[in-house]
Amino acid sequence: MPRVAERVTRRATNVSLDETLVAEARELDINLSRACERGLAEQIVETRAERWRAENAEAIEAWNCYFEQNGLPLAKFRQF
């Protein structure tokens, strides 16, 4: 989510939402635009993280195998 001090340009957009959710949100005085924006921002973060994990899975697996075979490089200096 953008910080409060940042200026954000907003665009009117049509979305289809569950009638029951919209009615309950209005009863609770929830700003639908802000709620949708927050949910979309969370979904973007989650999707980017999933893509990063998928794109880097091979490298992560290679490093995990390396550490399993060779141990941690500085393990002898660990104090716990």
Backbone torsions as a table, in degrees:
resi	resn	phi	psi	omega
1	MET	NA	144.4	177.7
2	PRO	-67.3	151.0	175.6
3	ARG	-70.9	160.1	-176.9
4	VAL	-61.4	-37.3	-175.0
5	ALA	-73.5	-19.1	-178.2
6	GLU	-76.4	144.8	174.1
7	ARG	-89.5	133.0	-177.6
8	VAL	-120.8	132.4	175.1
9	THR	-90.8	127.8	-179.7
10	ARG	-110.9	148.8	179.9
11	ARG	-123.6	134.6	175.9
12	ALA	-67.1	132.9	-176.7
13	THR	-140.7	142.1	176.3
14	ASN	-93.4	132.0	175.2
15	VAL	-133.5	152.6	176.0
16	SER	-103.1	126.4	-177.5
17	LEU	-128.0	154.6	177.0
18	ASP	-60.2	126.6	-177.9
19	GLU	-56.0	-41.2	-178.2
20	THR	-63.3	-42.9	179.1
21	LEU	-64.5	-41.7	180.0
22	VAL	-63.7	-44.1	179.8
23	ALA	-62.3	-44.1	-179.5
24	GLU	-66.9	-39.6	178.4
25	ALA	-61.9	-41.2	179.4
26	ARG	-66.7	-38.9	176.7
27	GLU	-60.2	-37.3	-177.8
28	LEU	-88.8	4.4	178.2
29	ASP	60.5	41.5	178.8
30	ILE	-91.0	133.3	176.6
31	ASN	-74.4	109.6	-176.1
32	LEU	-61.5	-41.6	-179.4
33	SER	-61.4	-46.4	-178.6
34	ARG	-68.3	-38.6	179.1
35	ALA	-64.8	-43.6	177.6
36	CYS	-64.8	-41.1	179.3
37	GLU	-61.5	-44.5	179.5
38	ARG	-63.3	-44.9	178.9
39	GLY	-63.2	-39.9	178.4
40	LEU	-65.7	-41.9	178.5
41	ALA	-61.7	-42.1	178.2
42	GLU	-64.4	-40.4	179.4
43	GLN	-65.5	-38.0	177.9
44	ILE	-62.6	-46.0	178.9
45	VAL	-59.9	-46.3	-178.7
46	GLU	-63.1	-44.5	-179.1
47	THR	-66.4	-40.6	176.9
48	ARG	-62.4	-41.1	178.9
49	ALA	-64.2	-43.4	177.9
50	GLU	-61.0	-44.5	179.0
51	ARG	-63.2	-41.7	179.9
52	TRP	-61.4	-45.5	179.2
53	ARG	-60.9	-42.2	180.0
54	ALA	-66.0	-43.0	-178.8
55	GLU	-67.7	-28.6	-175.9
56	ASN	-108.0	7.8	-176.6
57	ALA	-58.6	-41.9	-178.4
58	GLU	-64.0	-45.1	179.8
59	ALA	-66.0	-40.6	179.1
60	ILE	-63.1	-43.4	178.7
61	GLU	-63.5	-40.0	178.5
62	ALA	-62.0	-44.2	178.8
63	TRP	-66.3	-39.6	177.3
64	ASN	-60.3	-42.4	177.7
65	CYS	-63.6	-41.8	179.2
66	TYR	-58.9	-47.9	-178.3
67	PHE	-67.7	-34.4	176.6
68	GLU	-63.9	-39.1	-177.9
69	GLN	-80.1	-36.5	-171.7
70	ASN	-111.6	-9.4	-176.3
71	GLY	75.3	-179.7	179.4
72	LEU	-77.4	135.8	-176.0
73	PRO	-59.0	-34.6	-177.1
74	LEU	-110.1	22.4	-176.2
75	ALA	-57.9	-33.3	-178.0
76	LYS	-66.2	-16.9	-179.8
77	PHE	-96.0	-3.3	-178.9
78	ARG	-64.8	140.3	-180.0
79	GLN	-110.2	15.5	177.7
80	PHE	-136.0	NA	NA
